[in-house]
Amino acid sequence: MDVKISESHEAMSYHAASQVAAYVRARESALICFAGGDTPLRTYQILIEMQKKGRVNLKDSYYVSLDEWVGLGYADKGSCQQMMRDGFYSPAGISESHICLFDGLSGDMSEECEKVEAFIRRFGGIGLAILGIGMNGHIGFNEPNGSDREGCFVIELHEVTKRVGQKYFPNGVPLSKGITIGYKTLEKADEVIYVAGGEKKNEIVKLILNSQPNPEVPATMLKNHHNICFYLSGMSFI
Ligand code: PGA
């Protein structure tokens, strides 16, 4: 487990983006899993800037979504799909055939799970995953004491996830379930990147760094991954 501490969110994002760029450069077509959320957005912008300068080509890689709020779709500002399309896939010029996203509005969630699982299988697994860390230690919607199934699943959201998740939706939306790639599938990625920053994440990050893997704090479950790096900023306890 590698831990890289940066002095600012900007520097942290630059370091995380550099790792992604190196991974993408080394492969003709990589399968990347990018988390939505506030923390990794700057990393994605830096990748787009790198592409504009000719330092990386993001368009030959493939992308799978990590999660989505059940009942929300692209038209809902703050949904994972809206954040990732507007924040990365569109400005990076990624073609639709290179993207597989959960549709939170689908009437058949098991079909959504199968769709994303089949996409991941096509590439023999995820190559690199960037994951944010929730205030309750969740990754994607792998919730505290949630499912440890392989593949994708729908899950009842933890109280903290429902409460904190409202920050993406200024007008308020009912949040009850999520659809996600499970950590058992994420842990098979070649490289895992965690990004976390700011005073509010200090307590949970400290807990994760100091705990043995346990399902109560899902982010700990990938701690023993053979190639995992925590990119952190604003951690006053370190
Ligand atoms: P955040 O979300 O990056 O917006 O803090 C992290 C998460 O809940 O996964």
Residues whose N, C-alpha, C, O or C-beta is under 5 A from the ligand:
A	BS01	PGA	G36 G37 D38 T39 P40 G132 I133 G134 M135 H138 G140
